Amino acid sequence: ATRTKSADVERADSGIGQMPARKWRNRASETLSSLQAWEAHRPCTDCGERDLPVETDVQNCNQRRADLCEKCRKRRTERKESVLEFVNTEASYGEDLRIIKEEFYLPMQVAGLLSQEQLQGIFSNIQELIDLNESFLEILQEEIDQAFDQGDDDLMTVCIGEIFLEFVNMLPAFQTYCLQQSSSVNMLNALEKEKELLRIFLNVSQNDNTALRRMNLRSFLMAPLQRVTKYPLLLSRIIKATTEYHPDHSSLREAKSRIESHLEHINMKTKQEGNTWTLRSFRQDSKKKREVINIEMRETALKTVGWLREETRFVMEGSLQLAQPPDGQWVKKGSKTLKFQNMQVLLLVNMKRVSESSLESAEPGPVKDAVLVLIRDKNNGKFHLLREPLRLSNCIVSTDPDCDDTFELIEIRREAFVFRDSDRARTHHWFRQIRRYSRELGSWKKRRNALPNIMISTPHTRP
């Protein structure tokens, strides 16, 4: 028999043998089954859970990518309801403000029932609250309409927290109204007893004017107080229904913290002024307490400089150590010969706005003025100014390479101050910010290149 060479033999199988081939087919089958099982139990797009019911229909199975689990579906529904509640109650609050103006303020003014001073005493800054509410509600409604137009029926793209922080300047307006509420009610009570025509007008309005819903003027005047104390509750409901991965989650928490801090500040101011009523109390942790102190310092600084709130920007604020060299010269700065004291320092900039809008969203214009406010904390809830604000247009700011943990600010023809922070990097940051506005505003320093106390007297001789 003739032997056949191995090279001439043709293999009819795969060449890997029967056992490996069987294992490979089993493994491929298991992988396919796993993929089908994963496809049937695709995770929820919000939380990643797989507790969705198995879909047998092919079309439904293809649409499961956008489906949610029952828990997340319920959460989205709750969030949508909370967002709509926030917007709808803001609209209702705005309607109450409109009633105060159109059904009480304007008729009283036209009929001459009260003088302008008396109207101001009763209705306080109601017009400012109306303007803020209209602008705030307009932005909220635009966000809702845009979400629906884009097919976002769950309103997941609506960021209430971000919008609230953009309109955070409405909180001081609420503070002004709340602090005057007690005196406003007392004035209304006194005038109602004194003026019969006013008493008749208020009674007829409550009984015959259907727009008032049989509510008296005092009930409507409480609307701003009720609204500002309801913000934390409304924001808490939205936070509870918003997953932590949502882009608005951190803004919602910050907005809630800001409003609670302002409410604590209003309570503190109310007690200081001797009023018996206070807003609803809130838990005050150390962070909120610091924020309340910051609000108080900003109010003190604004009252001191007399600038409009909407034109003022707080560039920096915090604690600095301050010393005044006895000889007025920059000698031995930072050494033990200088006595430093802790001071609260605020850097305020007055910005001229391009538009007439008083909202923070308005485009800021050039810097009109910049000041440094020095406040001493008496540790009893009250603040006292060390001196009048330092206008940076009249100051020179400089530093010494040999002593980089301090910087000096010289007020022309007056005093010199040496500042430092406990952190050297933050000291340098303070120095750069103050020097920036000092150079921008001091036109005379551009001619002298910001060199203090230098008198150039060069004899001119002809050759």
Steps between C-alpha positions, in 0.01 A plus 500: 500500500620840407526740792343847447697801608350715777512805274267330249223432753207748487332576831122507495459633862594838654833379608442574869350171594150405610529585871630861460242567229219383728625722783519802271142446380376469858684817603362694203151382590546613860628841388204547268261405780671751731469777243134422446442495874675837540297642212183375664603657831665818378581724802295808585640813337479693828615265775642195315267253672364199306162448660309580180253235381616281212356613167397224259394725216788577260400865451473562873834330551662740252354797685622390842816713482304812599285325762527550874449281800189551708690685772661749260178543306328597825789729593481681167129550547556642847772731371281628219217568745740678739641718221152593378394572859795737538410688182124503560532625857740770380232608253236503775728707719548744214123529462470594868765768452307634201184517712684694770606759246194524275220445751644680802804717435391675179135565607623646831748717315251625240229570758743678728410282799862498616806712437794365303700464820221300664467278193874437508479412868225241444602345168877531545698377193208311343587632153849353524352161592259524205782570254711213633207258493413587140857448380547181704170353382573589138827304504334205675216487249742522207691199635178300539379586149837421346511161671156406368590623149807276500297196602617499862166411654664419836664848520838340572678785316343767724756613761312686773810524719709678237219747424446569869869579552491741206220690677650479847495882516128479574579371850617840633178648359302249707712597800413869459130418483505258794684736732244774431198272536440570869508879458285474186222313680513740795471798267207342315318431827550858619391657172193275475383621841579861412358524145138396449522509119790257510307264726196514268716436194667194656166351615328552164799358313506185712124435468427612143822458303498142367870520412587513871332166580355663816851552637601824669806714428695357795471148357643612165781691668612170655552344155873587468571360849316180420677467167855545625447245780356249253804498270702252714208254508446518124870459429520204740225322309684546171830386658335185636372408154827589320772240466846606614629452146267770367692818397270716714537300821787704649339830396177399671683430825690828480178692430332340801798585721503861378131560571524340845800717584307813397204395712728453799644844434152654486418335834818638651431852373142478625615413852758777497232756411279381785216352295301220660430304181754290311496284193495123531821379662745281311774270618813707519825314455843658494494550123167684511621705794802617302277588206271703728804692625608563140155633412511735798842631397386558142198694623722714721741565212221590256342739748839663554593560135143584394516315168209331325489129572463402135811701407718358778721194473680345796836396354656364820408480866649336803725538800837677472759612751564873498777716644580870474869593506546775759728707275290452189792342316529151362764381745534159663168380363390169642752520783418482865513880527166524318188423700244321283129478577234285335267688272215413262585646159266536201606606150203663326484609137238735357419385146318724253247280323440520129125430525244650732414162648567457870549125472833327539467366147546850362831551323745686727673803363821678600608539861390832649648464845660249736535514877645296781270481805662415833264356763575401857293216645397558859396132542150602606328486163579862419762644270679833521696678230862558584499816288340634186549281190834517323444615142748319282513787254690690772722213610827339399551128560847353509699207632859428597691199362679465834171464686256315274255408776356855518405789274455869565221738406573873520220751490638817348574770758340300778577154639689184420378145566680167492288190429564130513303177498578184693548333160779652289337406169179673601701807606639520147149459356371790712796710386443432129129578518542826694790614283299431184216740589739751651686525171184507286336784695800717588562695180763715673702187582535421132704817461713413802511127430354430845815598687413639845676785674743576220581860416701535185710815498758482225710810426478604136836627374582613153810359337 
